[in-house]
């Protein structure tokens, strides 16, 4: 402790109130801006939300789960977070309560104080090491994901401030020990105090030095209090709030538009976004994990999920009224494949994808389309499929029973547009039906009654066309009797099971990988012996994995046939998009590399004979990439149903 007189204490608390008032006013202005957004913040599932604070804030799991041998930033953030938190408690206890109120002796004589001194020393050392590692990473390595607006100078200034704060803290504890006014000795402070033993400094000089470092650390703390809300370091304040009020909706879920009440749809201005969405910019840690996982960005397209959030936040800050137009560059927004990688990796649960889909809706409302999207939407509106084939030809080459009212089916096989109109994708349907026949399940198809599920029109932003398709399909399915809907298309799976529920649907929908895995396990489908010895690699479709959490069932199916699988460098939740989602299948290529080619090259580097997947669009994109690269003689692309069909053992 140090002896402080009344004047010093008045100055102490006056400076604190000025710093706190300045920071508080700034934070209050942020909350006023958040009120410009639509709706309120969710207050359901409170227990789950508090558990989230423990897991993702206290335990820092959001950061640790992304830590790898090549990326230790998450582990560094863990030590920075806890080092800062422990030191903050120590400063509140000793500096503000103890010295600020003249109770230093009483406070430091408690057992809790001694525990905090020891913890502060350990956490301070770890904090120092972590900050040094962060300086090396940002100033020397400069990872691309921290760009494009990485301000190394500002970060170095903040790092220097932290170093000075720790220097003052450890020096102050050492001086206390040297002056004999500390009744508890920690290892590092004791070591530094012993180093002063050989000095010729008088007790008066040491006391003056203690007072100097005491005021220095206090002023540095006040500077940080004022600085934080005026920088991106406000995220430690907003990210716990953002995590607590996070959305529990499935990745990519789009709120329906009530056309009977809303005159327009989509997000044109900041006030068109929800309050939760507006908070993303304040909670963003600028870590760039979303950008580093974005296939559009990595393939050289203009989209950066991080920059979309930051630009929106900048617009909000510059327009307190909420009426300024959002930064909606058309090519940037249409570059998104809606793969959901940005949502999956964000440590503070931001959902950049929600921004993109909301602003895409506004583009449609304003009549702004990509030429490819404009054409395909017309074809769907006219013939209920993106291929533009007359709707009466739907499923004409599919040999299956047509579903009829009054009949009872184990499942309705939802073909999807690809299998109904594309010759290559039709082979997936034929293989799936072969497996169903072998299992004895009774199934039927809808034939011309089936219409496009509306996945990509909705992702493009045409909510009106989507709802028209949804209501007609729900009406058709509601007239039939069945246990579940089966589909081999993850996009249809997500739309039928998740999005149709907003319009009164309650159908049970299953992916063919789930059903085939179950049939193999139950012995209702058997395979020939011996099994092939070819190397096979499995590609996780985004809409099956991230959107539905189905990763192991396709692997179980393939393991039954081949015994072992190769894995892409990026697999399971870290899978890399094929490039078809979000309407990209129908979009004109304008910039950057082809995402499908990038993914194919990952497979070619591992040398498998077969690339297996469980999505017709992934399959078509891989085959297109093989043609572009001229590698069709080296590798085959197969759906998992085709793999099983090849080795079916019939009764």
N, C-alpha and C positions, 0 to 999 in steps of 0.2 A: 504494500500500500504506500501511498505518499500522503503527506499532510497537506490538505487543501484548505485555504481560508474561505471566508464567506464570499469574497469578491470573485475568487476563482470558480467557486461553485455556481455563482450567478452567471458568469461568462460561459461556463460549461453548459448549463441548461439553456441559456439564451441561444447559443450556437446550435444546440441540438434541436430546439423548437423551430429555428429558421430552416435548418436542413430538412427536418421532418415535414414542415409545412410546405416547403417547395416541392418535395417529392410527392406528398399527399395530394397537393393541388394537381400535379401532373397525372397521377393515377386516377384521380376523380374525373379528369377530362377524358381519359380513356373510357371509363365506364359510361360517361354521357354519350360518347360516340357509339358504344355498343348498343345503347337503347334505340339507336336509329334503325337497327335491324328488325326483321319480322319476328313475331312470336316471342316466346319466353324460353327459358332454359329448362330442360327436363328435370323432374323431381321424383321420378319413379325408380324402383330398384335401389333404394338408398344403401342397403347393406352391401350390395355388389359394388356400388360406387366408393364406399369407404374402404372396402377390400382393395379396390383399385389404387387408392392413395397409398396403402401399405406396400402393395406389390410394385407399382410402377413409379412411385415417388420415393418412398423410404428405401425400398430394396433396389431401386433403380433398374428393375428388370428390363424396362424398355431399352435401356442402353446396353446392358450386359448381354441380352439375347443376340445383339448384332455384333458382338465382339468375336474376332477370329484372329488367327495367327498373323494375318496380314493387315488387320485393322484393330488396333488396341485402343482406339479413341473412346469406346464405350466404357472400358475398364478405367481409363483415365478420368472420365467424367464421374464415375462412381466415387473415386477418391477425392476429386475436387468438390463434389456435392457434400460428402460427409465431413471432409476437412473444413469446409466453409461453415457447415452447420455447427460442428463442435466448437469451433473458434467463436462463432456468433454467440452461443450460449455462454462461453467463458467471458467474453467481453461484456455481455449484459450483466453477468453475475459480479465480476470484479471491477470493471471500469465504470459502468453506469450505476449499479446499486451500491457497490462497495465504495469506490472513490468518489463518485458523483454525489452520493448522499452522506459522505463522511463516515461510512460504516465499514471501511476496508478491513480493519482488524477483526471485527466480529464475523464478517463474511468469510475471510480466508482461514479462520480457525475451524470451519466446519469440515466434516468428512466429505461432503459432496464437493466442496471447493477443491479439496486435494485430489479427488478422483478426476475432476474436470481439468486440473492442471496437468495431470499425467496424460489424460486423453488428448488434451490440446497439443502437448508436445509431440505425441506420436502422429496425430492427424496433421499437425503443422508440417512435419517432415514429409509425410506422404503428399500433402498438398503442394509443397515446394517441388518435389520430384515430378508430380503430374503437370504442374505449370511449366516446368522446364521442358518436359516432353511435348507439351502443347506448343510451346514457342518453337521448338525444333520442327515440329510438324507444319506449323503455319508459315514460318519464316523461311524454312529450307526446303521441305518436301512439297509444300503447297498443293495438296490434293485438289483435283479439278472440281470436286463436288462442293468445295468451299467458295468457289467463284460463282458468278463472274465479278462480284463486287466485294471481294475479300480486301478489307482494309488492314493490312499488316501493321501499319504504323499505330493505329488505334489499339489493336490488340497488344502490341509490345508496350504501349503506355500503360494499359491496364495491368499487364504482367509485372511491369516495374513497380506499379503501385502495390501489388500483392507482395512482391519481394520486400519492399520497404516496410510494409505492415508487419510481415513476419520477422524482419530484422529488428524492428522496434519492439515487438512482443518478446522475442527471445532475449534481446539485450536488456529489456526491462526486468525480466525475471532473474537474469544473471546478476544485475546490479542490486536487486533486492537481497539476494543471497549474500553478495559481497558486503553489503552494508549491515547485514545481520538483522534485517527487518522481515525476513521470510522464514517461517517456521516449518516449511516443507521444501525439500530439495528434489527436483526432478533431474534425470541424468544429463540431458543436454544443457539445461540452464546451469547445473552444477559444474559441468565441464567448462563452460564459458566463464563462470565465476572463478574457477581455479586458474584460468588463463589470465585473469586480472591480478592475480596475487603477486606477480612479478613486476607490476606497474608501480610507478611512483606517484600515482594520483592520490590526492588527499580525499578524506571523507567528504569534505565540502564539494570538491569537484565531482566526485561520484554521485552525490545527491543532486547536483545541478544537471548532470547527464541523465539521471533517472527522470527528472522533471521534464527535460527536453524530449526524451523518447516517449514519455507518457503523453504529452501534448501532441507530439507528431503522430502517434498511432491513432489518437482520437480524431485529429483533423483529417487523416487519411480515411478513416471510417465514415466521417461525415461527407467527405468528397464522394465516396462510393454510393452513399445513400442518395445524394443528389444526381449523380451520374446515371445510375441504373435505369430510371424511367425514361431517360433521354437517349437510350441506346438499345441495342437488341438484348442487353443484359437484363431487361425487364422480364424476360421469359421465366426466370426462376419464380417470379411472383405469379405470372399468368398460367404457366404450364400446369401446376397442381389444380387450378380452377378448371382449366380445359380438360384435364384428365377426369376430374370428378364429374363434369357435365358432358362427357363424351357420348357420342351416339352409339347405341347398341344395335343399330340397323345393320343388316348384312352389307358387305362391301358393294358399292355401286348402286345401292337402293335409291330409287328416284321417287320423290313425292309426287303423287298424282295431282293433276290440275282439275279443279271443279269448274268446267266451262260454263256452268249455269250461274256462277258467282263472280268469276274472275274475267275482267275485260281483256287482260293480256297475260302472257306467261313468259317465264324466263327471267334472267337477271341482267338488267341493263345498267342499273345504278347500285351503289353500295347498299341503299335502303331496301333493295329487292332481296338481299341475302338475309339469312336468319342471324340472330344474335350469336348463336353458337359458331356459325361460319365466320362472322366478323372477328371473333376472338382468335381465330387461327393465326392471324398476322401478329398478334401480341404474344402468343404462346410459342411461336416458331423460334427454334434454337439456332437457325441458320446452319444446321449441321450438314445439309445437302444430301442426306441419305435418300430422300425421295428422288432427287435429281440423278443420283448415282445408280438408281434402280430403274429409271424410266427408259423403256426401249426407244421411245421417240427421241429423247434427248441423246441417248448413246448412239443413235443412228444418224446423228447430225441434223435433226429437225429442230425448229425454233422453240419447241416446248421445253420449259423447265418448270416442274411442279412447284419448286421452291420459289421461283421468281413470280409465278402467278399469284401465290399467296402474298409475297412481299409487295408486289405492285398494287394489289388490291388494298393492302393495308396503307400504303403510301397515298393512294387515292382517298381513302377514308380520312386520313389525318389532314389532308389538304382541303377536304370538303366537309366541314363539320355538319352541314345541313344534310349530308347523305345523298345529295342530288347530282353529284358529278358522275359522269359515265365511267363504267368500269373499263380497264385496259383490255379490251377484247379484240386482239389481233386475230383475224379469221384463220390464217394458216397455222398460227400457234394453237388455237383451240381445236382445230380439226386434225392436228398431229397426234392427239391422244388416242391410244388404242383401248382405253378403258380397262386395262389389264389389272388395275388395282394394286400394283406393286408399291406405289407411293403411299397408299393408305396402310399397307401391311407393315412397312418398315418405319413409319414415323414414330419416334419415341414419345411424342406428346399427343398422339392420337388426332393429329390434323388429317383432314380428308380433302386433299386438293382436287380429287376426282369430282367432288360435289360442286366445286366452283366451275369446273369445265362443263359438266352437263347442264348446269343452270344457265351458263352464258351461251352454250350451244342452242338451248331452247330459244333464247332471245334472238339469235341469228335467224332461226327459222321464222320467228314472229316478224322479223324485219325483212324477210324474203331474201336472205343472203345464203347462198348454197355453193358448195363445191359442184362443179359440172357433173362429175360422176354421181354424186349424191342426188342431185336434182333428177337425173335420168332414172336412177333406181327407185326413187320414191314414187315417181310416176308409174313405173312398172308395177310396183306393189299395190298402188291405189287402183290400178286397172285390172291386174290379173292375180293379185294376192300373192305374188312371189317376186323376188328380185331378179330372176332370170328372164322375166318377161315372156315366158311361154304361156300360151292361153291356159286359163285356170282349168278348163275341162280336160286338159291332158295330165293333170296332176296325178302322179302315181300310176300312170297307165301301164307301165312296164313292171309294176310290183305285183307279184303273184301271191296274193293274200286275201283272206276273207274280209269282206267289207262289213264294218260294224253296223248292226241294226238294232232298232229299239225293241225292247222285250227280251233280248238275249242277255245271257250272263257270261262275262269274260273275266279271265284272270287278269288280263291287262289290255289296254288300248295302246297299240304301238304308234307313237307319234313320230312320223317319218322326218318331219322338217323339210324345208325347201331344198336343201342340197341333195338329199337322197331322192327326192321326188323329181328333180329336173336335171341333175348332173350325173352323167354316166359313171364317173369314177366313184362318186359318193354313194351311188345306188348299190355298189358292191358291198358297202358297209351294211346297208339294210338287208341285203340278201344273206350275208353272213350271220347277222343277228337273228333273222328269222329261222335260219338253219339250226342255230343253237336252241331257239325256243321250241321248234318242232321236236328236236331230240329230247328235250326236257319233259315234253308232254303238257306244257302250259297252253291254255287256249288264249289266243290273241286275235285281234282284228285291227285293221287300219281304217282311217276315216275316208280315204279316197279323196274325191273332189270336195268333200265337206270340210277338209282340213285347210286352213289358211295360214299364211305366215304368222308366226307367234308375235311378231312386232318388235323383236329384240333390237335389231339395228336401226329401224326407224326411230325408236325411242332414244337410242344412244346418239343418233344424229341430231335429235332435238324435235322431231315431229311427234309431239304428244297426241295431237288429234288423230293422226293415222293410227298410232299405236292403240289408242283406246277403242277405235272402231274395230280393229282386228281382235282385240282382247274380248270385247263384248260378244262378238259373233262366235268366237271359238268356245267361250264359256257356255253360251247357249247350246251349241252343238254337243259338247261333252256332257252337259247336264241331263240330256235326254237318254243317256246310255247308262248301263249297269256294269260296273267293273271294279276290281280291287285297287288297281293302280294304273297310272300312265307310265309307259316305258318310252324312253328316248335315248338315242345315242349321241345327241347334240347337247353339249353343256350350256349353250346359249338358250336353247329351248327349255332345258331343265331349269335354269335360273328364272326365266320369264314365267313359265307355267307354275312353278312351285312358290316363288317369292313374290313376283309382281302382280300376278293375277289375283292374289289374295286381297289386294286393295279394292277389287271390283266384285267381291262376293264369292270367289272360288275357294274351295277347300279340298281340292284334289290331292291325292297322294301321288307324288311324281318321283320316279327312280331312274337313275342312269343305268345304261346297259352294263357298265363295268361292275356295279354293285350286284345286279341280278346274276350275271355270269359267274362272279366269284362265289355267290351264295349257292348256285346250282352245282358248281364244281365241288364245293365243300360238302354239300348234301349227297353227292354221288348221283344226282339226277342227270348229270352230263359227264360222260367219260371220254378220256383221250386215248389215242393209239400209243403203242410202244413200238420201237424205242423213240425217245424224244430227240429233236434236232440238236446239233452241237454248235449252231451258228451264234455269233455274238449279236446281241440285240440291246438297244438302248431305248429308254422310255422318256418321252417328252410330256411333261405335265401341262395340260391346257389351263390357262388362267381361270376360265370360268368354271372349271371343274375343281381346281385346287383352291385358289384363294377365295373364290365366291362360294364354294360349297364344302370345302374342307375334305374333299375326296382325293386322297393320295395313295393309300395302301391297297385299295381294292383292285385297281388296274395292275399293280405290281404283283399281287397275289395270283391274278389270272396268268400273267406272263411267266411267273415263276413256276406255275404248274406245267407249262409247256417247255420252257427252256432251262429251268433249274436255277439260272442266275441271270442277273441283269447288269448292264453297264449303266452308269449314271452320268448325266450331263454335269459340267462344273457347277451350273446353277440349276438346282432341282428342288422338288417339293415347294415350300412357300417362296423360295428364291428363284423359281423358274423364270425363264426369259420368254417373253411373248413371241408368238409366231408372226404377228403383224396384221392379223385379220380383224380383230375386234374393234368395236366402236365405229363400225361402218367403213373401216379401212379396206375391207375386201372389195369395196366398190368405189373407193376414192382414187382419183388420179394421182400418180406419184409425182410430187413436185420438188422435193428437196431431200438431200441426205441419201444414205444407203438403204437398201431393202432390209427390213428387220428379219424377214424370213431367211434371207441369204446369210445374215450374221448368225442366226441360230443353227442353220445347216452346217456352217463351217465348224461350229463347236462339235457337232457330231462327227464330221469327217476327220477331225483331229484325233478322235478316239478309235476310228477304224471299225465300226460295227458293220454288219451286213444288212441289218434291218433297223430302221427307226420306227418304233411303235408309238401310237398315240391313241387318244380316245375322244377325238373331236373331228368332225368332217372338215371343218375350216382349217384346222391345223394340218390335216393330211393334204388338203389341196394346196396350201401355202408351201409345204415342204416339197411337194412334187413340182410346183412352179419354180422353186428355188433350184431344184436339181436340173431342170431344163436350162435355167439361166447360167448355171455353173458348168453345165455339160458333164455332170457326174452321175447321170442316171444308170450307168453301167456298173457303178461301184456300190450302190446302196439302194435298198427297196424301202418303201414307206407303206406301213400296214396299220390298219385299225386293230385293236385287240380282238374284236369279234372275228376278223378275217384270220388272225393267227389261230384262234380256237377252232374255227370252222375247218381249217386245213388239216387238223389232227383229230377231228371228231371221230369217235368210235360209235357207229350206229348199231342198234340192237340186231 
